[in-house]
Amino acid sequence: ISSLRGGTRSKAVVLSENGTILSEISGPCTNPWLVGEEKCIEIIYHLVQDAKVQSGLNPKVPLKVLGMSLSGVEQKEASRRLKGHLISRYPMMAEHIFITTDAIGGMATANNTGGIVLVAGTGSNCKLVNSDLSVIGCGGWGHLIGDEGSAYWIAQTGIKCVINGLDNFELPQYSFRNLERKIYEYFQISNPLDLLDHFYHNFDKSKIAGFCYKMSEVAYNSDPLARRIFRDAGMHLARHVVAVLPKVDKKLFKAETGLPIVCVGSVWNSWDLLREGFLQVLLEAQRSFPKNTYFKLSLMKLTCTAALGAINLGAKEIGVHIPISYTNNVNIFYIHNFLTPKS
């Protein structure tokens, strides 16, 4: 049984039916919107075959099931087409193939009851999975018309602030010089006009999103402009949660953790920088709740790859049960209590 997940980077995991990890390897991005469908198919094939070999399996013998949790497959037609191409082109790769989104894969890794998955990696996305398996989404529109709060959004916002300052078009509230120096260092350029090559001729979304990490270094060194951008990112991410809250099945609030919010993506490693803006939006939303309302939500990160969730879902589809210890798969890093005054 094998699984694969992929946004900026992909990870392939091979599991035995008793849940033992036989191999785990990393590879390039498998988002078909970013790399193209043909390249996506080739990457998946080679990753799975390499994972088989590393597990000591015969690469010519098909896996029982291949479960995939991928970015860029939100549209059912895209998922169906990708699955069809894999089956027809590489019939010996797996007996059964299951494809879902990175958000659903993350939730299936955290629990089997539902909750909210809030992705903040290269891009951003939010999915509410209710107890009846109905899914309500907010975001996931990509870097051209969405991705608010993501690594790409943070990086682009920082770069735009610097460009605006250099052009005297719109001076930021705070000095942009620290970010300017980081831009030259990260992109290995000496002239801001050289950014045009990175954003147009040789555009690489993952490369630009990677600048977010450099911005976090600047922010942790108390740079007010970088800190403001991360605060704004936190506000955007919280707005995703507020957008789907009215649709949450009340059963999900009754869990010991309250409503679980599974936070997927490297941007969450900068929670200290996101927290102020995130909480500001939650507190503003709280004022609109009915009086005498109380519930809590828990933000949690996965302690293992979301590929395990894809394996679990794929195995269930063919009637195979894989033992998963959900409590060991997550780490709660923040609990927020909603409490409105009594009438």
N, C-alpha and C positions, 0 to 999 in steps of 0.2 A: 504494500500500500504506500503510495507516494503523494506528496503534496507540493505545490509550488505557489509562492506569493510574490508579487513584484510591483514596485512603484519606481523609485529611483534605483533601487537594487532589488534583485530577486533572490529568493532562497528556496532551495529544494530539499525536502526532508523525506526520508524513507522510514516507515514504521512497520514493525511486525504487527500481527493481529492482537498481540497482548499489550501493545502500546510502547514497546521498546524502540527507541530511536536507533536505527541501523547506520544511517549516514545523514549528513547535513552539509550542503555546499551552497556557496553564493555565486551569483552571476549578475549580468547587466539587467537593465530595465526591460520589463515585458509589457509596458503599457502600449497597446496597439495605436493609440492616438499620437504617441510621441515617436515611436520607432517604426511604425508601419506594420500592417498585418503580416506581411511576408517575413520580415525580420523577427517579429514576435514569435511566429510559429517555429522558426529555426532555433531561436534561443531556448524556447521551451523544450524542444526535442533534445538538444544537446545537454541541457541541464539535467533532464530526467535520465538520459542514458548515462551521463557521468555519475549521477547519484546511484544508479543501479550498480555500476562497476565498483564504486567506493564501498557499497554495501556487500560486495562479494556475490552479487547476483549476475546471472547471465543476461547481458543486454538484449539478447534476441528473444528472451522469454517475457511476455507481457506482464505488467503489474496487474494485480487484481482490480485496483481502482486508482485513478489519478484525480485527486481533488485539487482544484486551483482557486486561489483567492487573488484576483488580479485588479489592478487599477485600470480604468478605461473600458470596462465591460458592463456598464450600467444598462445599456440598451440591450433588450432581449435578442434582437436580431443580430447584433454584433457578437454576442455570446454564442448564439446558435451557429453562426457562420464559422467562428473560430473553432468550435467543437467539431463541426463537420469536416473542416480542412484537416484537423489533426487526426481524426479517425481515418479519413480516406488516404492521407499521405503516409501516415505512420501507424498502420494497424497493429504492429507488434509492440507499440509503446505501452499500451494498457488495454485491458478488457473493457473497462468502463471509464468514462471521463465525466467529471462534474466540474462546472465552472460557476463561481459566484464572485461578488465584488470584494474588494479589500475590507470594506466596512463590515460586511456580513461575516467574513472570515474571522475578523477580530472579535466580534460578538460571540461567535460559536466557540472561540478559544476561551473566553471568559466565563460563560455560563450557558445553560440550556433553557433559560426562562425568558430572556429578553432584556431590553434596556436601550440605552443610547450609545452609539459608537460615534466618536468625534475624532475625525482624522485631521491631523495637522502635520503633514510631512512636506514633500515637495509641493503638493497641492493640498486643498482642504475639502472636507465633505462631512456631512452629518446624516446618520440614519437612525431612526427610531424603529426598533424591532419589538412589536407588542407580543403579548402572550399567545395570541392567535396566529402569530407569524406574519401578520400584516406589517408592511414596511412604509414608513413615511419619511421623506427625505427633505433636506435643506442644503443647498450648496452643491458642490461637485460639478461646477460649470466650466472648469478649466481656467488657465491663466489669462485668457483674453477677456473673459466676461465674468470671472469669479475668482475662486481660490483665496478669498479674504482670510487673513490670519495665518496663511501657510508660509513655508520657508521662502517660496518664490515671491509672495506678496511682500513679506518683510524686506527681502533683498531689493526688490524693484522699488519699493517705497523709499528705502535708504538711498539708493542710487539716484532716484528722481529728486530727492531733497538736495543732494549735492549738485546735480546738474542745474536745478533752479537757482541755487545760490551762486554758482559760477557764472550763470547768464544774467544775474541780477534781475531775474524774472519774478521770483518770489523768495525773499530771504527767509530761511527758517527762523523759528523763535530762538533757537540755540545755534552755536557754532557748528558748521558742518565739516570742519577741517580734519578731525579725527577719522570720520568716515571716508573722506576724500583720500587720505593716506592709505587706508585699508583697501579701497577700491584699486588703487594703483598697484598695491602689493599683491592682491589676490588675482587680479586679471593680468598681471605682469605687463602693464602698460605705463606710459609716461605722459600721455595726452588723453584727456577725456573723450576726444573724438574717436579714439581707438575702441571705445565701447560699442560703436556702431557695428563693428564686425561681429561682436559677441551677440548682439541683439537682432541682427538681420542676416548677414551673409552666412555666418557659422553659428546660428542660434542653437543653444543647448539648454533646455529648461533646467535640467538637473545641475548643470554647471553654475547657472545664475543662482539657483536656489541654494547652492553650497555656500554662497557669500553670506547667508543668514548666520552661519556658525561664526564667521569673522565678526559680524555685527554684534553677536552675543558677547564676544570677548570685549569689544569696545563698551558695550552696555554694562558689563560687570565691572569695568574700570570707571564707572560712575559718569559716563558721557551722557548728558541730559537728552540729546537728540535721539541717540540710539535707544535709550530707556523709554522715551515717549513712543517711539515706533513699536516697541514690543508691548507697551501698555495698550496701544491701539489695537494691536493684533489680538491681545487677550479679550478686548471688547468685542471684536468681530467673532471670535470663537464662541463667546458666551451667547451672542445673538442667535447663533445656530441652535443652541439648546433651547433658548426662550421660544424660538419659532415652532419647535415641535412639542413643547410641554403641554399645550392644550389637547394634544392627541394621545397622550400617554395613558395606557390602560392602568386604572387605579390599582390593579393587583401588583404592579411593579413597585409601587411605593411601600408595600407591606414587607418586602424583604428586610433582613436584618441590617443590610447596608443602606436601606432606602433605595431610591432609584439609582441603578448603576450606570455610570458614564465611563465607557472604556475609551481611554485616550490613546490613540495610535499615531505614531509619527515622531520624528526627532525634535520637532519644535517644543514638545512637552518637556524636554530636558531643561528648558529654560522657564519652567513654571514660576520661579521667583520673579522673573521679569514680566510674565503674563498676568500674574495674580491680581494686581491692583485693578487693571482694566476689566478683567473677567468678573471680579466680585462687584465692581461698580454697576455693571449691566444686570447682574442677578438681583442686586438690591433695588435697582430701579424697577425691575419687573415685579418684584415682591409687592410693591405698592399697589399694583393693579389686581392683586389676588383678592378673593372674597375675605371678609373679616373672619377671624378665628380659624384661619387655615394653617395647618402645620404638616410639613413633610420634610424629608431630608434627601439629599443626593450625595453620592460618593464618587469622586474622581479616582480612577484607577488606571494603572499602566499594566500592560502584559509583561510577565517575567519570562516569557518564552515566545517563540515565533508564532505569528498568526496562521502560519501554514498548518499548525495542528488543528485549527478549527476547520480548515478546508478539507483536511483528511477526514475529520469526524463527520462532516456533512456528506462527503462523497461515499463514505462507508455506510452511513445510514441509508442512503439511496439504494444500496444493493443488499440491505438487510444484515450488515455486519456491525457488531457492537465493538467499539474500541474503548477500553477503560481510560477515562480522563479525570484527573484530580483538579477540578476547577479552582479550588481555593489556593492551590499551589501555582496557578497560572497568572494570578494578578497580585498587585501590590497597591493598596489604597493610600494615596498621598494627600488627599484633602476631603473633608466632609463639610458640607454646607447645610445648615438648618434653615428652612423657610418657616417663619412664624409671623403671622400678622396679628395685630391687636384684636382683642375681643370687642364685639359690638356693644 
